[in-house]
Amino acid sequence: MKHIVGIADMRISQDPEDLLVTYALGSCLGIAIYDPEAHVGGLLHVMLPLSTIDPVKAKENPYMFVDTGVPLLFHRCYDAGANRDRLLIKVAGGANVSGSVEDRFEIGKRNFLVLRKLLWRNGLLLKAHDVGGHHSRTLALEISTGQVRVKANGIESVL
């Protein structure tokens, strides 16, 4: 069954028939994690790097921010049976889709930087990523296989 993960949303699954999909990854990041032994996976769609810019919104919806959403993604997968040492972490998005050469706020770049720092501090490594550029992406995680597909500009690839 196809499950859509909206903006500032997250979904965890251990159902082999599930496909988790998130659309419109411009400056946002789609973060997919998967344990190939437990067949548990999760997909998070974050918008902004740090919750400190709006603690009230972060409390209402922690999935909006990298620093609050990512820990929840991991903990929810652990609760579902995933093992930290087996997790495969794949990311897409982080683009500058404004069309402007000058990206003053660099949201996409900062999202990816905060994610990498968070993973590094916790001794976790990215398995694959498709970030940056000037185009929006779609990210899909297949729970039965752990395959992560990215679609951008009409071209689909496997991460």
Secondary structure, DSSP 8 states (H G I E B T S, - for coil): -EEE--TTEEEEE--TT-EEEEEEESSSEEEEEEETTTTEEEEEEE-BS-GGG-HHHHHH-GGGBHHHHHHHHHHHHHHTT--GGG-EEEEEE----SS-S--SS-HHHHHHHHHHHHHHHTT---SEEEE-SS--EEEEEETTT--EEEEETTEEEE-
